[in-house]
Every structure is written in C-alpha cells, then in structure tokens.
Amino acid sequence: MHIGSSNQKFTYNLNGVELQEVSVERDLGIYIDSLQPSKHCLEAAKRGNRVLGMIKRNFSFLKEDIVVRLYKQLVRPHLEYAVQAWNPYFAKDKEVLEKVQRRATRMISSLL
C-alpha cells in the first residue's frame, strides 16, 4: 500500500519475491484505505445493522430502556471501535453511521 500524494511508489522485495501492492488492508479490525475511512465506516455500519437485526428478531417487546441498554452494550461498540484512528470526516461516512443510530431509534415503540 502506498500512502501519500508524493509517494514514489517503489516496488518492495522480500527474499527475492516482489511484494504485491494492495489498496485496502485490515489491521486490528480497522480497514485502512489510503487514509480514507470510507471502507471502515461501511463495515462498522454493516456490523451495527447486523446486531440491530439480531435484537429485533430475538426480542418481542422492546421498551425504551431495554433498547437503549441493548444499543449501548451491543451496537455502539461496533460503531465506535478505534474511532480515534479512523475519524470519519466525510459527510457520507457520518451519514452511514447515523443511519444505524436512526434505525435503533425507530425500534423504540413509544417514539412512533
């Protein structure tokens, strides 16, 4: 992976074998894509939506306090994992994460 606009994009060898260039790398659960957080935001939102679907399937009665507690304990950690490293600064990335939060809010029956 080559990072930076002034990078000369050298080829690197290990034991005489040229290393393959990659565009996205996953390290410690964070997707690094030329210092843009878009891939990681999409993956975090996907995991959050998956957990919200599991909550909706397995809980028949969702009171406000129950949904808030489940959201904070099960969904929010997926959305906030390593946020210091991949701080979403594009509006589209923030919107993807906020959609998960809006979906959780719609699950509360007293707010409908």
NORSUL-V466034 format. One record per backbone hydrogen bond with DSSP energy under -0.5 kcal/mol. NH is the residue of the N-H (numbers start at 1). CO is the residue of the C=O. If there is no record, write none. Layout:
BEGIN
nh & co
NH & CO
NH & CO
END
This chain:
BEGIN
nh & co
3 & 1
7 & 4
14 & 17
17 & 14
18 & 16
19 & 12
25 & 32
27 & 25
27 & 30
30 & 27
32 & 25
32 & 30
33 & 31
33 & 36
36 & 33
41 & 37
42 & 38
43 & 39
44 & 40
45 & 41
46 & 42
47 & 43
48 & 44
49 & 45
50 & 46
51 & 47
52 & 48
53 & 49
54 & 50
55 & 51
56 & 52
57 & 53
58 & 54
59 & 55
60 & 58
62 & 60
63 & 61
67 & 63
68 & 64
69 & 65
70 & 66
71 & 67
72 & 68
73 & 69
74 & 70
75 & 70
75 & 71
76 & 71
78 & 75
79 & 75
80 & 76
81 & 77
83 & 80
85 & 82
86 & 82
87 & 83
94 & 90
95 & 91
96 & 92
97 & 93
98 & 94
99 & 95
100 & 96
101 & 97
102 & 98
103 & 99
104 & 100
105 & 101
106 & 102
107 & 103
107 & 104
108 & 105
109 & 62
109 & 107
111 & 108
112 & 109
END
